[in-house]
Amino acid sequence: MTRLTKQYDTIAHDEGVWTVSWIPGTQSLFTGSVDESVKRWDVTDHGLTEAYKVEGQGLGVISVAAHGSGQFAASSALDSLIRVWDVNDHLNNISVIEMAPTETWTVAFGPQMEYIDLAVSGGTRNTVAIMPGRRRSKAGKREQFVLSAAYSPDGTKLAAGCMDGSVAVWDLASQKLLGRCGGHHKPVRSLTFTADSRMLLTACDDMHVHLYDVDNTALIEAFSGHESWVLSVAAHPGGAAFASGGSDARVKVWDMATRTCTQTMAADHTDQVWGVAFSSTGSHLASVGDDKRLVVYAVA
């Protein structure tokens, strides 16, 4: 059974923290805040160390992500700019992509190591754009993407969650819609595939997390327990559990085998939890919220 133990806790930003993402293969992570900055944090045996700060993310950072190689990072801000930079040299801006107003929200890197794909969910435009990276020239747009986007770990599928509660899954090779996952009727703000790419977890304002069979886009289970909106969901890379964060200021851990909540962390945040993320090895979970805090848990 997956259990959390709080390891570190810090006031990470001057204002609410909306997003968190680990750098794959490292014990470092990024946080993004309404204070218009992204920070890199290194997790050591002695605590949390702020490695650097990327400022100028106009109007606040909505989403931050790191490529699987651990070399590149990207952020999406309310100023409708996508910024891509070198993880180890934050002054080296690789690209700044300007989108139309309100047409950027979540950013997600594809899992491929030989090239870079960056998915950007399109906010009010109801699209997601696949931005081509190095050694790749192909780009595509797929309808009905709004708030959230995620690649499957095997790189074959892309999923998106929408403001109206609909969830769509596409096959990337054929660029065809595999289907839509029903059951939610309010905004789906976060989603993630399980490690085997066979199932999809969605977090919704209806206070539920849904688990879907990807191939059939069929609902397997609806998880209830949060007392308000579920804002974030993260699957453990080992496949045995997932975590969720909500407007009720709680972080919850759920067992995939028994389909039950096994742990609730109710005392670590005092405001809504916007982001939860497991490290690539599954040894740590990080959570961030409107209380400006970054909490890092050891996972056992």
N, C-alpha and C positions, 0 to 999 in steps of 0.2 A: 504494500500500500504506500502510495506517494504521500510524504509528509513534509510540511514546510516548517522551518525554524528561522525566525528573523535574525539576520546576521548584521546588517547595517541599515542605518536610517539617517537621512540628511535633508535639510532644506536645500533643494537643488537649484531653484531659480527664484527670481524676485516676484514672479506671478505664477499662475497655475501651469502645470505641466500636462501637456495633452498627448504626448507620444513617447514611446520608448522602444529601442531596438538594440539587440546585441550585435557585436561584430563577430561573425562566424570564426571559429577556431581560436578565439581569444577570451580573456576574462575582462573585456572592456565593452562598454555600451554607450549609446547616444540617448540623450533626452532632448525634447523640443518643447518650447514654452511660449505662452502668450507674451512673454517679455522680449520676443523677437530674437531669440538666440537658440542655438543648438550647442550642447556641451557634450564632450567626450569624458567619460569616467572610467578609471581603471580600478578594478576590484582586486585587492590584495589581502594578505593575511592580517594587515594592519588597518584596513578600512577602505573607504572610498576616496580616491584622489581625482580631482578635476585636472584632466590632462590639457584641454584647451577649450576655447569658446569661439563659436562662429556667430558673429553678430550681423545685424542688418537684414534679418529675415522679416520683412515688413509686415506689420499688423499681427504677427503671431504665427508660430509653426504648427501646422496641422498634423504632419506626418514626417517621419524620418525612417530610412531603411539603409541597410548595408548589404553590399554584394557578397555572394558566397565565397569569393576569393579573399575577402577581408581587405581589399585594396581600394574600394570605391564606396562612397556614401552619397545619398540623395535626400533632399528635403523638399517639402511642399509647404508654402506659406500662403497666408491670406492676401498677399500682394500679387498672387497669381504667377509667381515665378517658381520654377523648379531649378534647384541648384545641385550640381554634382561636383564632388571634390575628392581629392586624394585623402584617404583615411589617415595616412601617416604624415601628410603635409597639408594641413587645412587651409593654408594660404594659396594652394594650387587649385584654383577653380577650373575644373575640366570643362564644364559647360554650364551655361545659364539659359534655361528655356523659358521663353515668355509665352504664357497662355492668355486667352481672353479672360476678362474678369469673371470670377466665380466658376471657372472651368477646371480648377484643380482641387483635388482633395487628397486621397490616399496615394502614396507611391509604394511600389513593390518591385523588387528585382526578380527576374527569372533565375532559376537555379543553375542554368548552364554556366560552365566555367570558361568555355572557349570563346564566348562572345557575351555581350551585355544587352539584355532587354530590360527596359524599365516601363512598367505599366503605371499609368496615371489615371485614376478615376476622375470623371469629368464634371462632377458637381451638377450645376443646373443644366448642362448641355446633354445630360443623360447618355454619355458615351464614356468609353475608356480608350485612351490612346496608347499604343505600344510604340515607345520611342526607340529607334534603332541605336545601337552603340557601336563600339569598335568591331570591325570585321563583319558587320551586318548592315545591310541597306534596306531591308524590308520593314515596313511599318504598316499597321492596320488599325482600324477603328471598329468597335463592336457596339451595337446598340444596347441601350438600357443600363449602362453602368453609371452609378452615381456616387455613393458614399465610400464604398470599400472594394478592394480588389486583392486577390491572392493567387499566386501560382501553386500548382501541385508540386510536391518535392521531386517527382519524376519528370517534370517539365513538359507534360503532355496536355495539361488543362489549365484553364484560367477561369476563376469564379469572381462574381461581383454581387454586392448587396446594394439594394436601392432604397430610396426614401419611402416608397410605397410598400416595402416589405418583401418585394419579389427578389429572388436570388436566381441568377443565371449562370450556367456552366458551359464553357466552350471547349472544343477540341482545337488545339493550337495548330496541329499539322494541316487539318482540312479547313480551319477557320469557320467551322460550322457550329451552330448552337446544338448542344447535346440535350438541353432541356432546361426547364425552370422548376425550382424547388418551391413548393407552396407551403403555406402554414403561418407565415408571418404577415401582419397587416400594418406594421409600423416600421420606422427606419431600422435597417440592418447596418449598424455602424462598424462592425468588425466581423471578419470571417477568416477561417484557416483550414487547410487540409490536414488530415492526420498524416503521420509519418509514412504510411504505406500508400498514400494518395487515393485510397479507396473510399474514404468518408470525408465529409465536410461539416465543420462546426460553424454556426452562425450566432452572433450576439445581437439582440434586438431590444428596442424600446418597449416591447410587450412584456418585459421582465423574464423572458425565456431564452435559453440557449437550445438551438435545434441541432440534431445530428442527422445528416442525410447520407444515403447511399449514392455515391457519385454517378455510377454507371446508369442507374435507373432514375436519378434525381428524385428519390423517394424518401420520405420522412421515416427515420428509424426510431427516434426518441425525442421528446420535448422535456428539457430539464427546467424545473422551477425551484425557486429558493431565494432568489434576490427579491428585495422588497421594492425595487424601483427599476429604472432602465438598466439593461445590461449593455455596457459600453465597449467591452473588450473581451476577447477570448484568445487563448493560446494553447496549442497542443504540445504535450511533452514529446520530445523526439523519440523516446522509448516506446511510445504508443499506449502506455498503460493508463494515462491520466490526461486531464486538461485543466486549465485554470481560467477563471472569469473575474472580471472587475465590473462594479456597477455604481450607479448613482447613490446607492445606499451606503457608500464608503466601505464596502466589504470586498475582500478578495476571497474567492472560494476555489477549492480543489475538488475535482470530481473523478471518480473511478470509472474507467471505461467498461470494465467487466461487469460490475454490479449496477452501473448506471445510477450511482448515488453520490451525494455530496459527502465527502469524507473529512473535510476540514473547512472552517470559516475563520478568516483572520479579520476580526471586527474592531480591533483596537489600534491598528497601525496607521489608518488614514482617518481624517476628520471631515473630508469632503469627497465628492464623487471621484471614482477611480477611472481615469480615461484610458490607461494602458496597462497591459500585463504582457510579459514576454519571457520565455525560457531561453537560457543560453543554449548554444548549439550542442553541448554535451548533455544538457539536462541537469547539470549540477546546481544551477541557480535559477531563481525566478525573480524578475524585477517588476515593480509596480509603481505607477506615478499617478498623481491626481491634482485636483484643483487646490489642494492644501499646500502646493508647492513642493511636496515631498517626493523623494525617491527612496523606496524601500527595496532592499535586496535580501532575499531569503535563500538559505541553503536548502537543497532538495534531497531528501533521503527516501 
